[in-house]
Amino acid sequence: MTLRLPSAGGGTHTYTPRSEPARFTAGGAPPVSRTVFAAAHVVADPYADTSPDAPAAVDWDATLAFRRHLWSHGLAVAEAMDTAQRGMGLDWTGAAELIRRSAAEAKTVGGRIACGAGTDQLAPGASLDEVRAAYEEQLALVEETGAQAILMASRALASAATAPDDYLAVYAPLLRQAARPVVLHWLGPMFDPALKGYWGSTDLDAATETFLQVIAEYPDKVDGIKISLLDAGRETELRRRLPAGVRCYTGDDFHYPELIAGDDLGFSHALLGVFDPLGPPAAEAVRVLDTGDTKGFRELLDPTVELARHLFRSPTRFYKTGVVFLAWLAGHQDHFTMVGGLQSARSLPHLARAYELADGLGLFPDPARAEDRMRSLLSVYGVHG
């Protein structure tokens, strides 16, 4: 059987799907040489009568089942992050419920979890005091569940801050009151344009100095940093300047194999949205790295980069659409519907290419089911044959 797929430049081409099932179907123990978080997506309720600007309707059973899938492969789960559509369909009320449910599920199965604490309950125009209070509210909720907190980059703070000292004034009291070490989050504007100039400057060298100053003042309260700037050189330089004991979690969905493998001066751990669809091969690759086999690790993970770069191509913030699309093809959910209607954010040629690349990697547990689902989507768009 073949599929007629739309091409990026117009027209269509013929593709022959693979018939062999996914290579990475068995679970495994958590890797030991690196801490690896997969930032997980949420599954929408396809039967909810809702609209893009209404509160999210979540299929909680399917959402939690996907987290159990990630835990079964030895991965940690980064919850309620941008992959879960924070600020792009999932509001704070929905995120709070997601955090509570996922943290409880993590305790049940013995999975590791960290959850995003931000300021997305605020209306536009919030003051610095309101930003700090919003962070405190979300941090308290995360810590009440027993989960580790990730202090997410804040649109409200980026808007309210007028100088680098404003960032220090907000983050310092948060770190002082944190019950356990947190992860600090630096998300670049390619992921969220509203975060341009975060840490007080559009000059990344100046922003880095402010970021490092926050960490240096409270190193015992910072487990690590999650950096998502899609700049491998800058991440490598930054991680070499971190205080002893503070980890670097790469959020670079373009260069993750080389950053996780590291060099003679260190390496990055991982907190990645692309490890939502790539969870099983990523976990297996890092377990290979546990044995000291860097070459074997790269042989497993390097071939996935083309798919990752495709999913995260500009406008990068819409990568969530491809992530959920692949979860549907892989059988982790029964529909291709997203909160906020975000399934419409990528073109049919983009989705078709994602299917080809994922199929070529052997990511689908049931290739025939993935083919049938791809065929059904094509028919909705009027592509037949």
For each residue, the residues with C-beta under 8 A, 3 or more apart:
1: 16 17 371
2: 14 15 16 17
3: 14 15 16 17 371 374 375 378
4: 12 13 14 15 378 383 384 385
5: 12 13 14 15 352 355 356 378 383
6: 11 12 348 349 352 378 381 383
7: 10 11 12 13 349
8: 349 350 353
9:
10: 7
11: 6 7
12: 4 5 6 7 383
13: 4 5 7
14: 2 3 4 5
15: 2 3 4 5 356
16: 1 2 3
17: 1 2 3 359 367 370 371 374
18: 359 360 362 367
19: 367 368
20: 23 362 367
21: 25 362 364 365 366 367
22: 25 280 330 362 363 364 365 367
23: 20 281 362
24: 73 280 281 283 284 362 363
25: 21 22 280 365
26:
27: 72 73 74
28: 73 74 283 284 287
29: 74 287
30: 36 74 75 76 112
31: 34 35 36 74 283 286 287 289 290
32: 290
33: 286 289 290
34: 31 260 267 269 270 286 289
35: 31 76 247 249 269 270
36: 30 31 74 75 76 269 270 275 282 283 286
37: 75 76 77 78 112 114 249 269 270 271 272 275
38: 70 75 76 77 78 272 273 275 276 279 282
39: 78 81 82 83 84 271 272 273 275 276
40: 66 67 70 77 78 79 83 84 276
41: 66 83 84 85 276 320 323 324 327
42: 56 58 63 84 85 90 98 339
43: 58 59 62 63 66 324 327 332 333
44: 48 56 57 58 59 335 337 338 339
45: 48 57 58 59
46: 59 334 335 337
47:
48: 44 45 57
49:
50: 54 55 56 57
51: 54 341
52: 89 340 341
53: 340
54: 50 51 57
55: 50 91 93 94
56: 42 44 50 85 89 90 91 94 339 340
57: 44 45 48 50 54 339
58: 42 43 44 45 63 90 94 97 98 339
59: 43 44 45 46 62 63 333
60: 63 64 101
61: 64 65
62: 43 59 65 66 332 333 334
63: 42 43 58 59 60 66 67 98 101 102
64: 60 61 67 68 101 102 105
65: 61 62 68 69 332
66: 40 41 43 62 63 69 70 327 332 333
67: 40 63 64 70 71 77 79 102 105 106 111
68: 64 65 71 72 105 109 111
69: 65 66 72 73 279 332
70: 38 40 66 67 73 75 77 111 276 279
71: 67 68 74 75 76 77 106 109 110 111 112
72: 27 68 69
73: 24 27 28 69 70 279 280 283 284
74: 27 28 29 30 31 36 71 283 287
75: 30 36 37 38 70 71 275 279 282 283
76: 30 35 36 37 38 71 111 112 113 114
77: 37 38 40 67 70 71 102 106 111 112 113 114
78: 37 38 39 40 81 83 113 114 115 116 150 271
79: 40 67 84 98 99 102 103 113 114 115 116 147
80: 84 86 90 95 98 99 102 115 116
81: 39 78 84 86 116 150 152 273
82: 39 85 86 87 88 152 187 191 192 273 317 320
83: 39 40 41 78 273 276 320 323
84: 39 40 41 42 79 80 81 90 95 98 116
85: 41 42 56 82 88 89 90 320 338 339 340 342
86: 80 81 82 90 95 116 118 120 152
87: 82 90 120 155 192
88: 82 85 317 320 340 342
89: 52 56 85 338 339 340 341 342
90: 42 56 58 80 84 85 86 87 94 95 98 339 340
91: 55 56 94 95 120 121
92: 95 96 118 120 121 138
93: 55 96 97 121
94: 55 56 58 90 91 97 98 339
95: 80 84 86 90 91 92 98 99 116 120
96: 92 93 99 100 138 141
97: 58 93 94 100 101
98: 42 58 63 79 80 84 90 94 95 101 102
99: 79 80 95 96 102 103 115 141 142 145 147
100: 96 97 103 104 141 145
101: 60 63 64 97 98 104 105
102: 63 64 67 77 79 80 98 99 105 106 113 115 147
103: 79 99 100 106 107 113 115 142 145 146 147
104: 100 101 107 108 145
105: 64 67 68 101 102 108 109 111
106: 67 71 77 102 103 109 110 111 112 113 147
107: 103 104 110 146
108: 104 105
109: 68 71 105 106
110: 71 106 107
111: 67 68 70 71 76 77 105 106
112: 30 37 71 76 77 106
113: 76 77 78 79 102 103 106 147 148
114: 37 76 77 78 79 147 148 149 150 183 271
115: 78 79 80 99 102 103 142 145 147 148 149 150
116: 78 79 80 81 84 86 95 138 142 150 152 185
117: 135 138 139 141 142 149 150 151 152
118: 86 92 134 135 138 151 152 153 154
119: 122 126 131 134 135 138 154 155 156 157
120: 86 87 91 92 95 155 156
121: 91 92 93 134 137 138
122: 119 126 130 131 134 156
123: 126
124: 156 159
125: 159
126: 119 122 123 130 131 134 156 159 160
127: 130 131 160
128: 131 132 157 160 161 166 169 170
129: 132 133
130: 122 126 127 133 134 156
131: 119 122 126 127 128 134 135 154 156 157 160 170
132: 128 129 135 136 169 170 173 174
133: 129 130 136 137
134: 118 119 121 122 126 130 131 137 138 154 156
135: 117 118 119 131 132 138 139 151 154 170 174
136: 132 133 139 140 173 174 177
137: 121 133 134 140 141
138: 92 96 116 117 118 119 121 134 135 141 142
139: 117 135 136 142 143 149 151 174 177 178 182
140: 136 137 143 144
141: 96 99 100 117 137 138 144 145
142: 99 103 115 116 117 138 139 145 147 148 149
143: 139 140 146 147 149 178 179 180
144: 140 141
145: 99 100 103 104 115 141 142
146: 103 107 143
147: 79 99 102 103 106 113 114 115 142 143
148: 113 114 115 142 180 181 182 183 223
149: 114 115 117 139 142 143 178 180 182 183
150: 78 81 114 115 116 117 182 183 184 185 226 271
151: 117 118 135 139 171 174 182 183 184 185
152: 81 82 86 116 117 118 185 187
153: 118 157 158 185 186 187 192 195 198
154: 118 119 131 134 135 157 158
155: 87 119 120 158 159 192 194 195
156: 119 120 122 124 126 130 131 134 159 160
157: 119 128 131 153 154 160 161 166 167 170 198
158: 153 154 155 161 194 195 196 197 198
159: 124 125 126 155 156 194
160: 126 127 128 131 156 157 166
161: 128 157 158 164 166 167 170 200
162: 166
163: 166 200
164: 161 167 168 199 200 201 206 210
165: 168 169 200
166: 128 157 160 161 162 163 169 170 200
167: 157 161 164 170 171 199 200 210 214
168: 164 165 171 172 210 213 214 217
169: 128 132 165 166 172 173
170: 128 131 132 135 157 161 166 167 173 174
171: 151 167 168 174 175 184 214
172: 168 169 175 176 214 217 218
173: 132 136 169 170 176 177
174: 132 135 136 139 151 170 171 177 178 182
175: 171 172 178 182 214 217 218 221 222
176: 172 173 218 221
177: 136 139 173 174
178: 139 143 149 174 175 181 182 221
179: 143
180: 143 148 149 223
181: 148 178 220 221 222 223
182: 139 148 149 150 151 174 175 178 221 222 223
183: 114 148 149 150 151 222 223 224 225 226 249 271
184: 150 151 171 211 214 215 222 224 225 226
185: 116 150 151 152 153 225 226 228
186: 153 198 199 211 225 226 227 228 229
187: 82 152 153 191 192 195 198 228 251
188: 191 195 228 229 230
189: 192 193 194 195 196 198
190: 230 314 316 317
191: 82 187 188 195 228 316 317
192: 82 87 153 155 187 189 195 317
193: 189 196 317
194: 155 158 159 189
195: 153 155 158 187 188 189 191 192 198
196: 158 189 193 202
197: 158 200 201 202 207
198: 153 157 158 186 187 189 195 207
199: 164 167 186 206 207 208 210 211
200: 161 163 164 165 166 167 197 206 207 210
201: 164 197 204 206 207 210
202: 196 197 207
203: 206 207
204: 201 207 208 229 231 234
205: 208 209
206: 164 199 200 201 203 209 210
207: 197 198 199 200 201 202 203 204 210 211
208: 199 204 205 211 212 234 238
209: 205 206 212 213
210: 164 167 168 199 200 201 206 207 213 214
211: 184 186 199 207 208 214 215 225 238
212: 208 209 215 216 238 241 242
213: 168 209 210 216 217
214: 167 168 171 172 175 184 210 211 217 218
215: 184 211 212 218 219 222 225 242 243 246
216: 212 213 219 243
217: 168 172 175 213 214
218: 172 175 176 214 215 221 222
219: 215 216 222 243 244 245 246
220: 181
221: 175 176 178 181 182 218
222: 175 181 182 183 184 215 218 219 225 243 246
223: 148 180 181 182 183 246 247
224: 183 184 246 247 248 249 269
225: 183 184 185 186 211 215 222 238 242 246 247 248 249
226: 150 183 184 185 186 249 251 271
227: 186 235 238 248 249 250 251 252
228: 185 186 187 188 191 251 252 253
229: 186 188 204 234 235 251 252
230: 188 190 252 253 254 255 312 316
231: 204 234 235 252
232: 235 236 252 254 255 258 259
233: 236 237
234: 204 208 229 231 237 238
235: 227 229 231 232 238 239 248 250 252 255 259 268
236: 232 233 239 240 259 263
237: 233 234 240 241
238: 208 211 212 225 227 234 235 241 242 248
239: 235 236 242 248 266 268
240: 236 237 265 266
241: 212 237 238
242: 212 215 225 238 239 246 247 248
243: 215 216 219 222 246
244: 219
245: 219
246: 215 219 222 223 224 225 242 243
247: 35 223 224 225 242 269
248: 224 225 227 235 238 239 242 266 268 269
249: 35 37 183 224 225 226 227 268 269 270 271
250: 227 235 255 256 259 260 268 269 270 271 272
251: 187 226 227 228 229 271 272 273
252: 227 228 229 230 231 232 235 255 256 259 272
253: 228 230 256 272 273 274 308 309 311 312 319
254: 230 232 305 308 309 312
255: 230 232 235 250 252 258 259 305
256: 250 252 253 259 260 270 272 274 301 305 308
257: 260 261 297 298 301 302 304 305
258: 232 255 261
259: 232 235 236 250 252 255 256 262 267 268
260: 34 250 256 257 267 268 269 270 286 289 297 301
261: 257 258 267 289 294 297 298
262: 259 265 266 267 268
263: 236 266 267
264:
265: 240 262
266: 239 240 248 262 263
267: 34 259 260 261 262 263
268: 235 239 248 249 250 259 260 262
269: 34 35 36 37 224 247 248 249 250 260
270: 34 35 36 37 249 250 256 260 275 282 286
271: 37 39 78 114 150 183 226 249 250 251
272: 37 38 39 250 251 252 253 256 275 282
273: 38 39 81 82 83 251 253 276 312 319 320 323
274: 253 256 277 278 304 308 311 312 319 323
275: 36 37 38 39 75 270 272 278 279 282
276: 38 39 40 41 70 83 273 279 323 327
277: 274 307 311 322 323 326 327 330 358 363
278: 274 275 281 282 304 307 308 363
279: 38 69 70 73 75 275 276 282 283
280: 22 24 25 73 283 284 363
281: 23 24 278 284 285 300 301 304 361 363
282: 36 38 75 270 272 275 278 279 285 286 301 304
283: 24 28 31 36 73 74 75 279 280 286 287
284: 24 28 73 280 281 287 288 300
285: 281 282 288 289 296 297 300 301
286: 31 33 34 36 260 270 282 283 289 290 297
287: 28 29 31 74 283 284 290 291
288: 284 285 291 293 296 297 300
289: 31 33 34 260 261 285 286 292 293 294 296 297
290: 31 32 33 286 287
291: 287 288 296
292: 289
293: 288 289 296 297
294: 261 289 297 298
295: 298 299
296: 285 288 289 291 293 299 300
297: 257 260 261 285 286 288 289 293 294 300 301
298: 257 261 294 295 301 302
299: 295 296 302 303
300: 281 284 285 288 296 297 303
301: 256 257 260 281 282 285 297 298 304 305
302: 257 298 299 305
303: 299 300 306 361
304: 257 274 278 281 282 301 307 308 361
305: 254 255 256 257 301 302 308 309
306: 303 309 310 357
307: 277 278 304 310 311 354 357 358 361
308: 253 254 256 274 278 304 305 311 312
309: 253 254 305 306 312 313
310: 306 307 313 322 350 353 354 357
311: 253 274 277 307 308 319 322 323 354
312: 230 253 254 273 274 308 309 316 319
313: 309 310 316 350
314: 190
315: 318
316: 190 191 230 312 313 319
317: 82 88 190 191 192 193 320
318: 315 321 322 342 345 346
319: 253 273 274 311 312 316 322 323
320: 41 82 83 85 88 273 317 323 324 338 342 345
321: 318 324 325 338 342 343 344 345 346 351
322: 277 310 311 318 319 325 326 346 350 351 354
323: 41 83 273 274 276 277 311 319 320 326 327
324: 41 43 320 321 327 328 333 336 338 342 343
325: 321 322 328 329 336 343 346 351 354 355
326: 277 322 323 329 330 354 355 358 363
327: 41 43 66 276 277 323 324 330 332 333
328: 324 325 331 332 333 334 335 336 373
329: 325 326 355 358 364 369 370 373 374
330: 22 277 326 327 358 363 364 365 370
331: 328 364 365 366 369 370
332: 43 62 65 66 69 327 328
333: 43 59 62 66 324 327 328
334: 46 62 328
335: 44 46 328
336: 324 325 328 343 373 377
337: 44 46 343
338: 44 85 89 320 321 324 341 342 343
339: 42 44 56 57 58 85 89 90 94 342
340: 52 53 56 85 88 89 90
341: 51 52 89 338 344
342: 85 88 89 318 320 321 324 338 339 345
343: 321 324 325 336 337 338
344: 321 341
345: 318 320 321 342
346: 318 321 322 325 350 351
347: 350 351
348: 6 351 352 377 378 381 383
349: 6 7 8 352 353
350: 8 310 313 322 346 347 353 354
351: 321 322 325 346 347 348 354 355 377
352: 5 6 348 349 355 356 374 378
353: 8 310 349 350 356 357
354: 307 310 311 322 325 326 350 351 357 358
355: 5 325 326 329 351 352 358 359 370 374
356: 5 15 352 353 359 360
357: 306 307 310 353 354 360 361
358: 277 307 326 329 330 354 355 361 363 364 370
359: 17 18 355 356 362 363 364 367 370 371
360: 18 356 357
361: 281 303 304 307 357 358
362: 18 20 21 22 23 24 359
363: 22 24 277 278 280 281 326 330 358 359
364: 21 22 329 330 331 358 359 367 369 370
365: 21 22 25 330 331
366: 21 331 369 370
367: 17 18 19 20 21 22 359 364 370 371
368: 19 371 372
369: 329 331 364 366 372 373
370: 17 329 330 331 355 358 359 364 366 367 373 374
371: 1 3 17 359 367 368 374 375
372: 368 369 375 376
373: 328 329 336 369 370 376 377
374: 3 17 329 352 355 370 371 377 378
375: 3 371 372 378 379
376: 372 373 379 380
377: 336 348 351 373 374 380 381
378: 3 4 5 6 348 352 374 375 381 383 384
379: 375 376 382 383 384
380: 376 377
381: 6 348 377 378
382: 379
383: 4 5 6 12 348 378 379
384: 4 378 379
385: 4
